[in-house]
């Protein structure tokens, strides 16, 4: 029988590999008041989304530090992770974690690689056999262009536009949400909820659109002592 810690690591590895989970951004947002008992203010999402794609097309990638909160339905509690995300396109992406240290999931354009230090394993799959961060992020956002964004203000006065991108059954998601900061037009949060009820949310920090990336940014190798598992 597996211990609680082993089960948690197994669930985290599964989440990293599938890249699937959460629904609610973690920015502690509240509705922007327009008067007593007024409904939250809304705006067209299309201009915000078009500006993000313009920045993406004129750069080499979208990059950001992130804080990730995983809410596991089987444990009834959450855990927090930290790392850096790079999205170059639908076929090249990378999430490198500083906590839990050594965890990494990415795609070199052909295969998705998932590094699980606790198990000394590298899981590898053909790109088309799993949901990739690039298509989940950008395609989900593209499909939300006809939506209305709900305006919110955080407790610190930061004004955000929350775009509900709907369910994505093909990705195993009940809901998908993004928040954009109205001050600079940059993504502030990203969240999704999977079919099992697990929630994962990201808060983005230090968002950048670099003009170039290191040549080895999406190259992956099996560390010494690790077992490679092809899961095609």
Wavefront OBJ file of the C-alpha trace (Angstrom):
o trace
v 0.000 0.000 0.000
v 1.310 3.443 -0.896
v 1.851 6.057 1.777
v 0.071 9.438 1.672
v 3.263 11.100 0.471
v 3.704 8.563 -2.326
v 0.106 9.042 -3.412
v 0.547 12.805 -3.450
v 3.703 12.491 -5.573
v 1.929 10.120 -7.939
v -0.945 12.587 -8.378
v 1.496 15.468 -8.930
v 3.393 13.457 -11.562
v 0.137 12.617 -13.284
v -0.860 16.295 -13.293
v 2.476 17.349 -14.687
v 2.300 14.733 -17.424
v -1.305 15.373 -18.453
v -1.051 19.125 -17.858
v -4.686 19.023 -16.771
v -6.650 20.501 -13.784
v -8.052 23.998 -12.344
v -10.814 26.470 -12.334
v -10.415 29.641 -10.222
v -7.594 32.200 -10.355
v -5.886 32.955 -7.056
v -5.818 36.752 -7.216
v -8.425 37.378 -4.470
v -10.476 39.488 -6.859
v -13.735 41.232 -5.993
v -16.277 42.814 -8.391
v -15.719 46.400 -9.463
v -18.717 48.316 -8.026
v -20.788 50.494 -10.369
v -23.343 51.482 -7.787
v -25.303 49.873 -5.019
v -26.319 46.292 -5.889
v -25.082 46.792 -9.467
v -23.997 43.823 -11.556
v -20.252 43.475 -12.222
v -19.003 45.548 -15.131
v -18.163 43.663 -18.321
v -16.159 44.353 -21.443
v -15.411 42.587 -24.706
v -12.599 40.080 -24.317
v -11.508 40.308 -27.961
v -9.293 43.450 -27.682
v -7.438 41.997 -24.682
v -6.893 38.665 -26.419
v -5.861 40.280 -29.706
v -3.210 42.353 -27.895
v -1.799 39.248 -26.203
v -1.529 37.444 -29.538
v 0.090 40.512 -31.109
v 2.793 40.491 -28.423
v 3.232 36.741 -28.780
v 3.581 36.843 -32.575
v 6.205 39.611 -32.349
v 8.332 37.696 -29.820
v 10.018 34.325 -29.405
v 7.832 33.163 -26.504
v 5.678 33.985 -23.525
v 7.597 33.617 -20.246
v 6.613 34.122 -16.623
v 7.461 33.144 -13.096
v 4.460 31.454 -11.537
v 2.892 30.402 -8.261
v 0.807 27.264 -8.695
v -1.796 26.019 -6.213
v -3.048 22.441 -6.564
v -6.251 21.487 -4.760
v -6.478 17.678 -4.619
v -9.966 16.318 -4.133
v -8.613 13.030 -2.713
v -6.672 14.846 0.023
v -9.032 17.714 0.818
v -6.109 20.129 1.015
v -3.899 22.177 -1.272
v -0.194 22.380 -1.972
v 1.814 25.142 -3.609
v 4.523 25.028 -6.268
v 6.796 27.654 -7.837
v 8.550 27.767 -11.170
v 9.066 29.372 -14.550
v 6.936 28.790 -17.638
v 7.953 29.237 -21.274
v 5.453 28.861 -24.127
v 6.967 29.177 -27.591
v 4.127 27.624 -29.590
v 1.680 24.724 -29.471
v 4.521 22.207 -29.800
v 7.221 23.750 -27.612
v 6.689 24.588 -23.977
v 8.485 24.172 -20.664
v 7.578 24.371 -16.972
v 10.661 24.205 -14.760
v 9.929 24.014 -11.030
v 12.020 25.430 -8.224
v 9.524 23.886 -5.773
v 9.192 20.951 -5.876
v 12.822 21.065 -6.948
v 13.775 19.044 -9.987
v 10.268 18.672 -11.362
v 9.952 19.645 -14.991
v 7.537 19.104 -17.882
v 8.150 20.254 -21.420
v 7.870 19.502 -25.097
v 10.667 19.729 -27.646
v 8.263 19.882 -30.568
v 7.915 16.126 -30.876
v 7.671 14.542 -27.429
v 6.443 15.602 -24.006
v 8.974 14.985 -21.218
v 8.047 14.793 -17.529
v 10.762 14.596 -14.852
v 9.772 13.112 -11.468
v 12.785 13.223 -9.103
v 11.100 11.350 -6.251
v 10.639 8.313 -8.478
v 13.873 8.807 -10.447
v 11.811 8.597 -13.603
v 11.361 10.441 -16.882
v 8.007 9.933 -18.600
v 8.019 10.482 -22.352
v 5.122 10.576 -24.807
v 4.503 11.621 -28.393
v 3.184 15.189 -28.428
v -0.154 14.248 -29.988
v -0.901 11.679 -27.259
v -1.311 14.219 -24.453
v -2.644 17.710 -23.844
v 0.152 20.213 -24.354
v 0.510 23.491 -22.507
v 0.871 25.415 -25.719
v -2.405 24.353 -27.310
v -4.252 24.394 -23.990
v -3.095 27.935 -23.242
v -3.269 29.603 -26.657
v -6.122 27.659 -28.249
v -8.232 28.041 -25.134
v -7.591 31.783 -25.190
v -8.297 32.051 -28.920
v -11.657 30.377 -28.491
v -12.575 32.922 -25.815
v -12.378 35.902 -28.166
v -16.169 36.154 -28.422
v -16.605 36.172 -24.633
v -17.368 39.030 -22.277
v -14.750 39.622 -19.597
v -15.927 40.346 -16.052
v -14.024 43.194 -14.407
v -12.689 42.688 -10.887
v -10.504 44.556 -8.445
v -8.107 42.821 -6.057
v -7.846 43.797 -2.419
v -4.763 45.824 -3.367
v -6.636 47.781 -6.016
v -5.364 45.886 -9.045
v -8.009 45.869 -11.812
v -8.384 42.595 -13.677
v -10.528 41.231 -16.480
v -11.582 37.610 -15.920
v -12.387 35.638 -19.078
v -14.331 32.405 -18.666
v -13.234 30.189 -21.542
v -15.777 27.448 -20.863
v -15.488 23.688 -20.589
v -13.005 21.726 -22.692
v -14.196 18.067 -22.650
v -11.532 17.068 -25.158
v -8.891 18.151 -22.642
v -10.691 16.626 -19.652
v -11.555 20.068 -18.249
v -14.818 21.267 -16.759
v -13.754 24.907 -16.922
v -10.919 27.160 -18.008
v -10.330 30.754 -16.876
v -7.797 33.503 -17.529
v -7.313 36.884 -15.869
v -5.665 39.847 -17.597
v -4.331 42.943 -15.842
v -5.996 46.019 -17.338
v -3.040 48.245 -16.415
v -0.596 46.523 -18.777
v -2.669 43.966 -20.710
v -0.576 41.051 -19.405
v -1.874 37.712 -18.104
v -2.289 37.776 -14.328
v -3.774 34.346 -13.662
v -4.754 31.087 -15.328
v -6.895 28.364 -13.843
v -8.726 25.172 -14.687
v -10.865 22.426 -13.141
v -10.582 18.820 -14.296
v -13.302 16.206 -14.627
v -12.337 14.628 -11.295
v -12.815 17.891 -9.409
v -9.126 18.733 -8.932
v -8.344 22.433 -9.181
v -5.079 24.069 -10.212
v -4.468 27.810 -10.434
v -1.521 29.903 -11.547
v -0.595 33.453 -10.652
v 1.884 34.925 -13.138
v 4.775 37.145 -12.039
v 7.423 38.945 -14.097
v 5.677 38.307 -17.433
v 7.930 38.766 -20.461
v 7.868 38.330 -24.248
v 11.578 37.807 -25.083
v 12.832 38.439 -28.601
v 15.034 35.320 -28.517
v 15.541 32.135 -26.490
v 18.634 30.011 -25.780
v 19.090 27.285 -28.398
v 18.853 24.564 -25.759
v 15.666 25.874 -24.122
v 13.618 22.892 -25.309
v 16.255 20.173 -25.261
v 15.814 17.359 -22.763
v 18.140 14.602 -21.559
v 17.722 11.733 -19.117
v 19.649 12.415 -15.874
v 22.053 9.781 -14.599
v 20.272 7.182 -12.513
v 16.813 7.947 -13.944
v 14.572 5.407 -15.638
v 12.978 6.338 -18.965
v 9.359 5.246 -19.434
v 7.814 5.642 -22.879
v 4.074 5.928 -22.400
v 2.848 6.201 -25.988
l 1 2 3 4 5 6 7 8 9 10 11 12 13 14 15 16 17 18 19 20 21 22 23 24 25 26 27 28 29 30 31 32 33 34 35 36 37 38 39 40 41 42 43 44 45 46 47 48 49 50 51 52 53 54 55 56 57 58 59 60 61 62 63 64 65 66 67 68 69 70 71 72 73 74 75 76 77 78 79 80 81 82 83 84 85 86 87 88 89 90 91 92 93 94 95 96 97 98 99 100 101 102 103 104 105 106 107 108 109 110 111 112 113 114 115 116 117 118 119 120 121 122 123 124 125 126 127 128 129 130 131 132 133 134 135 136 137 138 139 140 141 142 143 144 145 146 147 148 149 150 151 152 153 154 155 156 157 158 159 160 161 162 163 164 165 166 167 168 169 170 171 172 173 174 175 176 177 178 179 180 181 182 183 184 185 186 187 188 189 190 191 192 193 194 195 196 197 198 199 200 201 202 203 204 205 206 207 208 209 210 211 212 213 214 215 216 217 218 219 220 221 222 223 224 225 226 227 228 229 230 231 232
